[in-house]
Amino acid sequence: MPHVKARFFAKSEAELAAGQKVQEDVYAVEFPFDGEDTLALATFVSGREILLGTHLLRRHRLDIDFVRQTVHVERVQL
């Protein structure tokens, strides 16, 4: 994936498992998703990945089949 042009958006507090709280920087990023450029909020972790909230999938159906080890994402009409 090409590099995203991350723009600082805000500081946020996240609660992890066991009640641990951490401060995170949140960035606005634009990237291609499902055939269109999408603006989303992201936090960065060590490595080359970004974490995106599930709000990104608000117009999609997500099917995860753990037995078959498959994932299917499909845009739905509202």
ChimeraX attribute file (.defattr): number of C-alpha atoms within 10 A of each C-alpha:
attribute: neighborCount
match mode: 1-to-1
recipient: residues
	/A:1	7
	/A:2	6
	/A:3	9
	/A:4	12
	/A:5	11
	/A:6	16
	/A:7	13
	/A:8	14
	/A:9	13
	/A:10	11
	/A:11	12
	/A:12	11
	/A:13	11
	/A:14	11
	/A:15	10
	/A:16	9
	/A:17	6
	/A:18	6
	/A:19	8
	/A:20	8
	/A:21	11
	/A:22	10
	/A:23	10
	/A:24	15
	/A:25	13
	/A:26	18
	/A:27	18
	/A:28	16
	/A:29	20
	/A:30	17
	/A:31	14
	/A:32	12
	/A:33	11
	/A:34	10
	/A:35	6
	/A:36	8
	/A:37	10
	/A:38	12
	/A:39	13
	/A:40	15
	/A:41	20
	/A:42	21
	/A:43	19
	/A:44	15
	/A:45	10
	/A:46	6
	/A:47	6
	/A:48	8
	/A:49	10
	/A:50	13
	/A:51	10
	/A:52	14
	/A:53	10
	/A:54	7
	/A:55	10
	/A:56	13
	/A:57	14
	/A:58	10
	/A:59	12
	/A:60	16
	/A:61	12
	/A:62	13
	/A:63	11
	/A:64	12
	/A:65	10
	/A:66	8
	/A:67	6
	/A:68	7
	/A:69	7
	/A:70	9
	/A:71	10
	/A:72	10
	/A:73	12
	/A:74	12
	/A:75	12
	/A:76	9
	/A:77	6
	/A:78	5
